[in-house]
Amino acid sequence: MKPGLRSQTQPTHPSRPVVWKGVIHHYARYLPVSKSTPVITLQEGNTPLIRVSNFVEACGGEFELWLKCEAMNPTCSFKDRGMTVAVSKAVEKHAKVVICASTGNTSASAAAYAARAKIRCVVLLPHGKIALGKLAQALMYGATTVAIDGNFDEALRIVRELGETGLVEVVNSVNPVRIEGQKTAAFEICDHLGRAPDFHFLPVGNAGNITAYWKGYTEYFSDKETSSLPRMFGYQASGAAPIVEGRPIDKPETVASAIRIGNPASWEGAAKALKESNGHIDKVTDAEILAAYQLLARAEGLFVEPASAAALAGIIQCTKQNLIPKGSLVAATMTGHGLKDPDNAIKTAGVEPVVVPAQREAVLKVIGV
Ligand SMILES: *Cc1c(COP(=O)(O)O)cnc(C)c1O
């Protein structure tokens, strides 16, 4: 069962552009949709897979690293892949209101797809803990935005309770159709590389994405081909590492707000992915996350958000420990866009614009040539 992206999108004539119509249109056969499902899409998916040799060289590795750049989705994170399915299914069920708890990206995505579907969206955010760009998105897309005096885990508890009333449709990744949509990223990677990578690195928050990728990889290959599956390597921030520590964390803390989660909803899915893939889960410090974040931007011109850089910090950690054999094919998910979190970017860059008079000489002096 190979979704076969290549065969379906290869232009039959070079001058005819390929039209990408989103993950439901492209992968309907593999998703929980039928002919009667209204497709709510912003043409998410089909994101670039970019090889980053400068980064690998800078961290002293001897493997091939490809980044799945999920920031290129419509709301600039991978959440759109699951959200197109979740909101489409909600509309199919005639839901009038979708609701989610979010560290930011789920709310941005839910709000956008709800706007597209002409239904209401309510988002619960931990007060004061949301990256600026993500808050701007929820507000602009018109979601009813509620900031709770508590953390993500508490917001999710309230959302689950509200979901049980039947009045609202929950579009967090506790809704299994989200995972179904998100697995399409693994399909695209296999289509692009012509095989699965040897390793797949990604950040882990609620653990929906690691669950989804593993589901995608295992569905892509038949049972006989388990040897071709990647080892899943997940990374949590050291102040928010419940799976690594083996217990929920009451007050998770990290600069990477998208993975500031103390009690992952898809813990079991992550455990399954790690066990079945002979994978590995570990933690990285905020300092390691920010160093990888800046290194990627400077070495490759790719600006991701801090949570995405947790996967990169994991790659650096594994390189130091010699865990990635020479010549390996490695993939990593860059989950969200750097522009979502301008505060952390400006702090991390650690430099300010040089202010000079509006004179050629003054500018030349700064250039120093
Ligand atoms: C949601 C999110 C994550 C974490 O994904 P989970 O499925 O919750 O593990 C990581 N990075 C970004 C940018 C996210 O938006």
The ligand as an SDF file (V2000), in Angstrom:
LIG
                    3D

 15 15  0  0  0  0  0  0  0  0999 V2000
    2.1520   20.7980   18.4290 C   0  0  0  0  0  0  0  0  0  0  0  0
    3.5750   21.0700   18.2140 C   0  0  0  0  0  0  0  0  0  0  0  0
    4.5860   20.1980   18.6580 C   0  0  0  0  0  0  0  0  0  0  0  0
    4.2980   18.9880   19.4600 C   0  0  0  0  0  0  0  0  0  0  0  0
    3.5780   18.0000   18.7640 O   0  0  0  0  0  0  0  0  0  0  0  0
    2.8110   16.8900   19.5790 P   0  0  0  0  0  0  0  0  0  0  0  0
    1.9770   16.2120   18.5770 O   0  0  0  0  0  0  0  0  0  0  0  0
    2.0000   17.6430   20.6000 O   0  0  0  0  0  0  0  0  0  0  0  0
    3.8310   16.0200   20.2200 O   0  0  0  0  0  0  0  0  0  0  0  0
    5.8880   20.5100   18.3510 C   0  0  0  0  0  0  0  0  0  0  0  0
    6.2140   21.6180   17.6780 N   0  0  0  0  0  0  0  0  0  0  0  0
    5.2700   22.4740   17.2470 C   0  0  0  0  0  0  0  0  0  0  0  0
    5.7100   23.6890   16.5160 C   0  0  0  0  0  0  0  0  0  0  0  0
    3.9330   22.2290   17.4950 C   0  0  0  0  0  0  0  0  0  0  0  0
    3.0160   23.1000   17.0700 O   0  0  0  0  0  0  0  0  0  0  0  0
  1  2  1  0
  2  3  1  0
  2 14  2  0
  3  4  1  0
  3 10  2  0
  4  5  1  0
  5  6  1  0
  6  7  2  0
  6  8  1  0
  6  9  1  0
 10 11  1  0
 11 12  2  0
 12 13  1  0
 12 14  1  0
 14 15  1  0
M  END
$$$$
